[in-house]
Amino acid sequence: MTTPISRDDLHRRITGGERVMLVEALGAAYFADAHIAGAVNMPPDQVDRLAPALLPDKDAPIVVYCSGTCHNSEITARRLDDLGYSDVHVYLGGKEDWVEHGLPLERLDI
């Protein structure tokens, strides 16, 4: 079952060195433009194909996010749950909330 996670809790986990897998559920161009450091890109229509390689540990804590106005994170999180991932959270605020609170994003140099 997926559960929401707050920005503060997510930031605390990341900065505290906790092992958390971040999944951005937007398209590749949005991911390349900017994403939370350490995230992998997994749009909802590619979960079945990408999850086994990108998220091999089904018991690892996973946080899925997109933007604050889309539902891709919820769709992706539900699919991960259906595939047997046991610790899936959704950061509903997404990248906009992250940036609005002064937290950094990283960009791909392509």
N, C-alpha and C positions, 0 to 999 in steps of 0.2 A: 504494500500500500504506500502511495506517495503522500508526503506531508510537506506543508510549506516551511520555508526557512527564512528568517529575517536577514536583512543586510548586515546588521550588527553581529548576529550569530555566525553568518558566513565569513565575515571579515575576521572575527575572532578565531575561527577554525583555521583559516588560511595563515594568518600571522602567528598563530600559536604553534604552527608546524604540524597540525593534524593532517593526516592523509585524507584528502578529499578529492574525488574526481569531478572536475567541472566540465559540463557539457553545454555548449552553445547550440541551441536548436534553431538557428537561422541559416540562410543560404551562405554559400562559400564567400560571396563578395562582401557580405556584411561581416562575416568572421574575419576576413583579411583586413577590412577597414579598421576594425578595433574589437578586441575581446578581452575578457578578464584573463590575466596572466595564468598560464598553465591549462587553459581550457582546450578541449578538443571540439571539433565541429561535427555535429550530427543532426541534420535536418530530419523532421519526422518521417519523411518518405524514404529515408536511408537507414533507419534504426536497425532493421533486421540484417542488413548487409554489413554495417559498420560496427555494431556493438560487440560481436565476438572478438574482433581484433583490437578495438580501442578500449574496451572495458572487459578484460578477461576475467577479473575477479567479481563474481556475482554478489559477494558479500561486502564489497568495499562501499564506503559512503559516497553517494553520487549526488551532485547538485546540478539540476538542469535549469537553464535560464534562456530567455530571448530578450525581447524588448518589453517595456512596460505595457504595450498596447496589443500584443499578439498572444495567441494561445498555443504556439508551437511547443513551448516548454511543457505545458500540461499534457499535450498529445504525446510528446516524446517520453515523458516520465511514465505515463500510463502504459505505453508500449514496453518500456524497460521492465516495468512491474510485471506485465504479462509474460515477458521472457524469463522471469525468475530472478530478477535483481531484487535484493531484499532490503536495501537501505537507500531509497530514492527520495530526494527532496526537490521541491520546486521553489526557486527564488523568483517570486512573482514581480518584483520591482524591476528586474532585468537591468540591462546596461544603462538605461537612462537614470534609474535610481542610484546606481553605483557611481556614475559620473557626477550627478547632482550633489552628492555628498563628498565630493573631492577625492574619490578613490580612483586609482590609475587603471588605465587600459593599456594593452600592448597592441602593436600593429605588425602585420607581416610586411616584410620588404620584398615586394614582388615586382 
